[in-house]
Amino acid sequence: MIMTVHAIEEMAEDDLDILDVEQAVLNGQVVRREKDDPRGTKYVIEGLATDGETSVGVVGRFQGSERYLIITLYEISKDE
């Protein structure tokens, strides 16, 4: 798993850390596939952070068979 600079900035802005992101990706669900990007299909994963309460959305794409590039991420508000 690798992250873009944008994803790292968003992580800090939402007061999340890498463990929160890993937890969300490893234990979350793919909720949407976006196939309209010429660079490849993007997968939106939603899962819980390490606190078990904060919902996190992670958007990324696979690079090869073993690398997942995180493009952006965000905390999902309870209103969404």
C-alpha positions in Angstrom: 0.0 0.0 0.0 1.4 3.4 -1.0 -0.1 6.9 -0.7 0.0 10.0 -2.8 1.0 13.3 -1.2 -2.6 14.4 -1.5 -3.8 11.4 0.6 -1.2 12.1 3.3 -2.4 15.7 3.5 -6.0 14.6 3.7 -5.1 12.1 6.4 -3.5 14.8 8.5 -6.4 17.2 7.9 -8.9 14.7 9.1 -6.8 13.8 12.2 -6.3 10.2 11.0 -3.1 8.2 11.1 -1.7 5.4 9.0 -3.1 2.7 11.3 -6.6 4.1 10.8 -6.2 3.9 7.1 -4.8 0.4 7.2 -7.6 -0.7 9.5 -10.2 0.8 7.1 -8.7 -0.9 4.0 -8.0 -4.3 5.5 -11.4 -4.6 7.3 -13.6 -2.4 5.2 -15.7 -3.1 2.1 -15.5 -2.0 -1.5 -18.6 0.2 -1.9 -18.0 1.5 -5.4 -15.9 1.0 -8.5 -15.3 4.0 -10.7 -14.3 2.9 -14.2 -14.4 6.3 -15.9 -10.7 7.1 -15.3 -8.4 6.3 -18.2 -5.6 5.5 -15.7 -7.6 2.6 -14.4 -10.5 1.6 -12.2 -10.6 3.3 -8.8 -12.0 1.5 -5.8 -13.8 3.2 -2.9 -13.4 1.4 0.3 -15.3 2.3 3.5 -14.2 0.9 6.9 -13.7 1.8 10.5 -10.6 3.5 12.0 -8.8 1.9 14.9 -11.2 3.5 17.4 -14.0 1.3 16.0 -16.2 4.4 15.6 -14.8 6.7 13.0 -15.8 5.8 9.4 -13.1 6.3 6.8 -13.4 6.4 3.0 -10.3 5.4 1.0 -10.1 5.9 -2.8 -7.3 4.1 -4.7 -6.3 1.9 -7.6 -4.3 -1.2 -8.0 -0.8 -1.0 -9.6 0.1 -4.4 -10.6 -1.1 -7.4 -8.6 0.2 -6.5 -5.2 0.2 -2.7 -4.8 -2.7 -0.5 -3.9 -2.2 3.2 -4.5 -4.3 5.4 -2.1 -5.2 8.5 -4.0 -7.3 10.2 -1.4 -9.1 9.5 1.8 -11.6 11.1 4.1 -13.5 10.8 7.3 -17.1 10.0 6.6 -19.4 12.2 8.6 -22.4 10.8 10.4 -24.6 13.0 8.2 -23.5 11.3 5.0 
